[in-house]
Structure formats: structure tokens, C-alpha cells
Amino acid sequence: MKSITLKIIALILLPVAAWGQSGAQFKPLLDAAKKSHTDDLVVIEDGKKVVEYHVDTPTTKRNTMSITKSIMSLAIANLLAADKIDSVDTPVTQFYPEWRQGQKKDITIRHLMNHTSGLQNVRNAAAEIHPSPNIVQLALCASVVDAPGTKMKYNNKAVNILPDIIKSVSEKPVDEYLQQKLFDEMGIINISWKTDEAGNQFGMSGLRMSANDLAKIGELMLQHGSWQGRQLIPKERIEQLLNGSSAHLNEGLLWWRVVESKYIIDEDKIQSLKEADIKQSWIKFFENMKGTYDKRSEIVQAMMNHSTRKEFMALRKTMKSKEMNPWKVATNGEVIGYNANGDYGQYLYIYPKQNIVAVRMVSPTKGLSRKEVLFNNFGNMVYKLATDS
């Protein structure tokens, strides 16, 4: 009877927010999180949880979406450390001999991890991947449309090969391998991992876990692979994941680097937009927007406020087809943090200098649109509040 009463009280009190002694400076973050329909917000500073907010319970699992990729990379790091995989530059033909022909023979594990495999891919996973009964065979049968290693194109289809490689090498599905090597040690015991009809685990998304457990992953990365004094993954392997790709400034190996940047709209950029035959109404808008911005989201938000959703999406489609943006990126190259992120605004941010880990999760099953639940400014807001305190 007592346990039932406690459960009823807990339900009455939800949603809950808890504050540590030094968490007050993050109140604007919580306010913004609530406005964007956030389900979970966790901030850890100096190893202490200073903000915790949940619409449901602290143990509620949610789909991490593309953060799945980043967590899966920990299995690869561990296999590299155990010499079960020689190198991230190991050709994929070592696992799939049928690729020993054409340009496929040149594809490496690194290429799968930094989205430069060159494999054909439809960006919308609902078009090809989700309907497929066997996502590994779908990827293995894909044609090569770009020479491997030459172009960075986000590729869910290619990433789905990685769990099969992990299983081949470790002789365990990726969830079981991570559970044995990492999760049990970290007290992460409540996860699930999506599979296709053939039993293949997805690499692109599909891992469900709680925000508190996701924050533990952030702490593991912040501590260079160490957990409560025990080195679970060698420091150099964590460094390789975070900074292992030199081709693109903000890209690691299934992790993203946060680089201090400025976004500039100038006369040269306006001219390039004119040459691309962008509509005159948009040209006039960008002429009025000329200047330097700290955040790309400032420009995007102004674009969205200026137009209807249909007009905005049409411009995005045109820009994508012409492989251009309306801004230039100026950067000093300083890496200030790292992140893993997923569709609908799932975020894990790590700022080493500030000793901060921040997690934001949202359920995409509420009937809300992406626009309503996105929190594009999350990482920047965490950084500003942490540095200004």
C-alpha cells in the first residue's frame, strides 16, 4: 500500500525539476527547454548534477535517434583498443569479400564513420531504409556515386553496416557487447536497440535510453574514457573518435566538434545568390541581413520568420541542390566542445573547459511538428550560460 501511495505522489508531482547548489544560472535554459516541449533536461557541472527536469520519470527511455551513431562508436573504439580491429583505415572488404571490386574495394571503416564512403543514399530514411527487411544487404548492394574519401555526405545507409561489423568481430550484437564492456560498469541497465526484420541492429538510430544514462555517456567522454577511476576505453581511442577526421572541421568519427565560428552574409555572398537565380524577394532579404552573426541559428530563425514554411522549405531545397548556403563561415579553428545529436532535437553536449555535460531529449510521438520541438540554440545556450557564470 505504501509503494502505491508513493507512486501516486510521484505522478502528482510530475513534471519535476531539481536544482543543484550551482544550477541557478541555467534557469533560462530550463525555461527555453519547456517552451520547446522538452521531455528531459540534465546538466552536470564538475561531476555534479546541477539541473534535472523530466516530464515523465527519470528512468523513462526515449529514442536517441542519431545519437545512436555516437554511442555505437564506443564499441568500435573498444574493439580497436583490444586489437580486434586493426585500424579505422581497415578496408571494409575484410568483412565483405564481395566488395573486392570497383570503387567499393577502397571504402574503409573510417569512410563509414565520417560519411565519406560515397555510397548511394536517400537522405530520407523513410524512403529506403525503414521499409527494407534487411538494412545491411540494402547498404552492401548500394552503388558508389562518389569516390570514397572525397565528399562528405551524411549517410544513414552506410552507417548501418557498422553494427554488422561489430557483431562479426566481437561475436555479439552491439547492445550485448556494449552492455558487457561499458554499460554494466556504468550502471546503465535499461536500454533497447531497434532491429530490422532480419534481426540486424540499426546503426543510424534506434537506441532507446534515459536522459540520465545518456548523461553518463557524456561524462565518460568528458573524462577521456574513464569512469569512477577506471579506464574503460583508452584515452587515445576517445581522442580518435572526437578528433579523428581532418577532412571537415566540425567532424570527428560519429561525433561532432563544436568549433568557435562566425557566420557572415556579405556582398560576395549576395552576388553568388544572384548568380544561382535565387528569387529576388530572398535576395532583398539577405541584403538587409548583411553582417556577422555568432550563431547560424540566428540567420535561420530570421529566414523562418520572414517566410511561410512552404517558402522556407523551397529555398532550402534550392540551396541543397546547388550545394550552397547564404552565409560564409569564418572560424579560428578552436574546438570548444563536442556533441552528439539526433532528429527532433536530441542533444548531448560536452564542454571540457567548463567541465559541463548537458542532455536534452524530446519524444517525437506527441503529434508535434519538428519546428515545435526543435531547440536549435541548445548547445550555444549551454555554453554561454556556463561561461558567463
C-alpha positions in Angstrom: 0.0 0.0 0.0 2.9 2.3 0.9 4.6 1.8 -2.5 1.3 2.6 -4.4 0.9 5.8 -2.4 4.4 6.9 -3.2 3.8 6.2 -6.9 0.6 8.3 -6.8 2.5 11.2 -5.1 5.3 11.0 -7.7 2.7 11.2 -10.5 1.1 14.2 -8.9 4.5 16.0 -8.7 5.5 15.4 -12.4 6.9 17.1 -14.3 9.8 17.6 -11.9 12.8 19.9 -11.9 15.7 19.6 -9.5 18.5 22.2 -8.9 21.9 21.7 -7.5 23.7 24.5 -5.5 25.2 26.0 -8.6 22.5 25.3 -11.1 20.6 28.6 -10.8 22.4 30.2 -13.8 20.8 27.5 -16.0 17.3 28.6 -15.3 17.0 30.4 -18.7 17.9 27.0 -20.3 15.1 25.3 -18.4 12.6 28.0 -19.4 13.6 27.7 -23.1 13.5 23.9 -22.8 10.0 23.9 -21.5 8.9 26.3 -24.4 10.3 23.8 -26.9 8.3 20.8 -25.3 11.5 19.2 -23.9 10.8 16.0 -22.0 14.2 15.7 -20.3 16.9 18.1 -19.4 20.1 17.2 -17.4 23.1 19.4 -16.8 26.2 18.1 -15.0 28.9 20.5 -13.9 32.1 19.5 -12.2 30.8 16.0 -11.9 27.6 17.1 -10.0 24.1 17.2 -11.4 23.0 20.8 -11.2 19.8 20.6 -13.3 17.4 17.7 -13.7 14.0 18.1 -15.3 11.7 15.3 -16.5 8.1 15.4 -17.8 7.8 11.7 -17.1 10.1 9.8 -14.8 13.9 10.0 -14.6 14.2 6.5 -16.0 11.9 6.9 -19.0 13.6 5.7 -22.1 13.5 7.7 -25.4 14.8 7.2 -28.9 18.2 8.8 -29.0 17.8 9.0 -32.8 21.2 9.7 -34.5 23.0 9.9 -31.1 22.8 6.1 -31.6 25.7 6.5 -34.1 27.9 8.2 -31.5 27.2 5.6 -28.8 27.8 2.8 -31.3 31.2 4.3 -32.0 32.3 3.4 -28.4 32.1 -0.3 -29.4 34.4 0.3 -32.3 36.8 2.2 -30.1 36.8 -0.7 -27.6 37.5 -3.2 -30.4 40.3 -1.1 -31.7 41.8 -1.0 -28.2 41.5 -4.8 -27.9 43.2 -5.2 -31.3 40.1 -6.9 -32.7 40.0 -4.3 -35.4 43.4 -3.3 -36.8 42.6 0.3 -37.7 39.8 2.6 -38.7 41.5 2.6 -42.1 40.9 -1.2 -42.4 39.1 -1.8 -45.8 35.5 -3.0 -45.4 36.4 -5.8 -47.8 38.0 -7.6 -44.8 34.4 -8.3 -43.7 32.6 -8.4 -47.0 34.8 -10.1 -49.7 32.1 -9.3 -52.3 33.2 -5.7 -52.2 36.6 -6.6 -53.7 35.8 -4.9 -57.0 35.4 -1.4 -58.4 35.5 1.6 -56.0 33.9 -0.4 -53.2 37.3 -2.0 -52.5 38.6 1.4 -51.4 35.9 2.0 -48.7 37.3 1.8 -45.2 35.7 1.8 -41.7 36.8 5.5 -41.4 34.7 6.3 -44.5 31.6 4.7 -43.0 32.2 6.7 -39.8 32.8 10.1 -41.3 30.2 9.9 -44.0 32.7 9.8 -47.0 32.0 6.3 -48.2 30.5 7.6 -51.4 27.6 5.0 -51.3 24.3 6.0 -52.8 21.9 7.2 -50.2 18.5 8.8 -50.0 18.6 11.3 -47.1 15.1 10.5 -46.0 15.4 7.2 -44.2 11.7 6.5 -44.5 12.1 6.2 -48.3 14.5 3.3 -48.4 15.9 2.2 -45.1 12.8 1.8 -42.8 10.9 -0.3 -45.5 13.8 -2.6 -46.0 13.7 -6.1 -44.4 17.5 -6.2 -44.4 19.3 -2.9 -43.9 22.8 -4.5 -44.1 22.1 -6.0 -47.5 20.5 -2.8 -48.7 23.7 -0.9 -47.9 26.0 -3.6 -49.3 24.1 -3.5 -52.6 24.2 0.3 -52.9 26.2 1.7 -55.8 29.1 4.1 -55.3 28.3 7.6 -56.6 31.3 9.4 -55.3 34.9 8.3 -55.0 35.4 7.1 -51.4 37.0 9.7 -49.2 36.3 12.6 -51.4 33.0 14.0 -50.4 31.3 14.3 -47.0 27.6 13.4 -47.4 25.6 12.3 -44.3 24.8 8.7 -45.0 22.5 6.6 -42.7 22.6 3.7 -45.1 26.4 3.3 -44.9 26.4 3.7 -41.1 24.0 0.7 -40.8 26.9 -1.6 -41.9 28.8 -0.9 -38.8 26.8 -2.9 -36.2 27.2 -6.0 -38.5 31.0 -5.4 -38.5 30.9 -5.1 -34.7 28.9 -8.3 -34.4 31.3 -10.1 -36.8 34.4 -9.1 -34.8 33.0 -9.4 -31.2 30.6 -12.3 -31.9 28.0 -10.3 -30.0 25.2 -7.9 -31.1 26.3 -4.3 -30.4 23.9 -3.9 -27.5 25.2 -7.0 -25.7 28.8 -6.0 -26.4 28.4 -2.5 -25.0 26.5 -3.9 -22.1 29.3 -6.2 -21.2 32.2 -3.8 -21.9 30.7 -0.5 -20.8 27.1 -0.2 -19.6 27.3 -2.7 -16.7 30.3 -0.8 -15.3 28.4 2.5 -15.7 25.1 1.3 -14.2 23.3 1.6 -17.5 20.9 -1.3 -17.4 17.7 -0.1 -19.1 18.2 0.2 -22.9 16.7 -1.3 -26.1 18.0 -1.3 -29.6 15.9 -1.4 -32.8 16.3 -4.2 -35.3 15.1 -4.9 -38.8 13.1 -8.0 -39.9 16.3 -9.9 -40.4 17.5 -9.1 -36.9 20.1 -6.6 -37.9 20.5 -3.8 -35.4 20.3 -0.3 -36.8 23.4 1.9 -36.6 21.8 5.1 -37.7 19.3 5.3 -34.8 17.0 3.2 -32.7 18.9 3.1 -29.3 16.5 3.9 -26.5 17.8 5.0 -23.2 17.1 7.6 -20.4 18.5 11.1 -20.3 20.4 10.3 -17.1 22.1 7.3 -18.8 22.9 9.4 -21.8 24.5 12.0 -19.5 26.7 9.2 -18.2 28.0 8.7 -21.7 28.8 12.4 -21.8 30.7 12.1 -18.6 32.7 9.1 -20.0 33.7 11.2 -23.0 34.5 14.2 -20.8 36.7 12.0 -18.6 38.6 10.7 -21.7 37.1 7.2 -21.3 37.5 6.9 -17.6 34.6 6.1 -15.3 34.8 6.4 -11.5 38.6 5.9 -11.6 38.6 3.0 -14.1 39.8 3.5 -17.6 37.1 1.7 -19.7 38.3 2.9 -23.0 41.9 4.2 -23.6 42.2 7.9 -23.7 43.7 7.9 -27.2 40.7 6.0 -28.6 38.3 8.6 -27.2 40.5 11.3 -28.8 40.4 9.5 -32.1 36.6 9.5 -32.0 36.3 13.1 -31.1 39.0 14.4 -33.5 39.6 11.6 -35.9 38.6 13.3 -39.1 40.7 16.1 -40.6 38.7 16.5 -43.8 35.9 18.5 -42.1 36.5 21.0 -39.3 33.4 20.1 -37.3 33.5 16.3 -37.7 35.0 13.6 -35.7 34.2 9.9 -36.1 30.4 9.7 -35.5 30.9 12.6 -33.1 30.8 16.3 -33.9 33.2 19.0 -32.8 31.9 22.4 -31.7 34.1 25.0 -33.3 34.0 28.7 -32.5 32.7 30.3 -35.6 31.2 33.4 -37.1 28.5 33.4 -39.8 28.8 36.2 -42.4 26.5 37.5 -45.1 28.4 39.9 -47.3 28.3 41.4 -50.8 30.2 38.5 -52.3 27.7 36.0 -50.9 24.8 38.2 -52.2 26.3 38.1 -55.6 26.6 34.3 -55.5 23.0 34.1 -54.6 22.1 36.2 -57.6 24.1 34.0 -59.9 22.3 31.0 -58.5 19.0 32.6 -59.6 17.6 32.8 -56.1 14.3 34.6 -56.0 14.5 38.4 -55.8 12.4 38.5 -52.6 15.1 36.4 -50.9 17.9 38.4 -52.4 16.4 41.6 -50.9 16.0 39.8 -47.5 19.7 38.7 -47.4 20.8 42.2 -48.5 19.0 43.5 -45.3 20.7 40.7 -43.3 24.3 41.6 -44.3 26.5 41.4 -41.3 28.3 39.0 -38.9 26.4 36.6 -36.6 27.6 34.4 -33.7 25.2 31.7 -34.4 23.8 30.2 -37.6 20.5 29.6 -35.9 20.1 33.5 -35.7 20.0 33.6 -39.5 17.9 30.5 -39.9 15.3 31.8 -37.4 15.2 35.2 -39.3 14.6 33.3 -42.5 11.8 31.3 -41.0 10.2 34.4 -39.5 10.4 36.2 -42.9 8.6 33.5 -44.9 6.0 30.8 -44.8 7.1 27.2 -44.2 6.5 26.4 -47.8 8.7 29.3 -49.0 11.4 28.4 -46.4 11.5 24.7 -47.4 11.6 25.6 -51.1 14.6 27.8 -50.5 16.3 25.1 -48.5 15.7 22.6 -51.4 17.2 25.0 -53.9 20.2 25.7 -51.7 20.8 22.0 -51.2 20.6 21.2 -54.9 23.2 23.9 -55.6 25.3 22.9 -52.6 25.4 26.4 -51.1 24.5 28.4 -48.1 23.5 32.1 -47.8 26.4 32.7 -45.3 30.1 32.2 -45.1 31.7 30.5 -42.1 34.7 32.2 -40.6 36.5 30.3 -37.8 39.6 30.5 -35.8 39.6 26.7 -35.6 39.3 26.5 -31.9 37.4 23.4 -30.7 35.4 24.4 -27.6 33.3 21.3 -27.3 31.8 18.1 -28.7 28.3 16.9 -29.3 26.1 14.1 -30.5 22.7 15.0 -31.8 19.6 13.4 -33.4 16.4 14.2 -35.2 13.7 16.3 -33.4 16.4 17.8 -31.2 18.1 15.1 -29.2 21.3 16.6 -27.8 24.3 15.6 -25.8 26.9 18.4 -25.4 30.3 18.3 -23.8 32.3 21.4 -22.9 35.7 20.2 -21.4 37.0 23.6 -20.3 33.8 24.4 -18.5 33.6 20.7 -17.2 30.0 20.6 -18.5 27.8 17.8 -19.8 24.3 18.7 -21.0 21.5 16.5 -22.3 18.2 17.4 -23.9 15.7 14.8 -25.0 12.2 15.0 -26.6 9.7 12.4 -27.6 8.7 12.7 -31.3 5.4 10.9 -30.6 3.4 13.8 -29.3 1.9 14.9 -32.6 4.0 18.0 -32.6 6.0 19.1 -35.7 9.8 19.3 -35.8 9.6 23.1 -35.8 7.6 23.0 -32.5 10.1 20.7 -30.7 13.4 21.8 -32.1 15.8 23.6 -29.7 18.5 24.6 -32.2 20.1 27.0 -29.8 20.6 24.4 -27.1 24.4 23.9 -27.3 25.1 27.6 -27.7 22.9 28.5 -24.8 24.6 25.9 -22.5 28.0 27.2 -23.5 27.0 30.9 -22.9 25.4 30.2 -19.5 28.4 28.1 -18.4 31.0 30.6 -19.5 29.1 33.7 -18.2 28.6 32.2 -14.7 
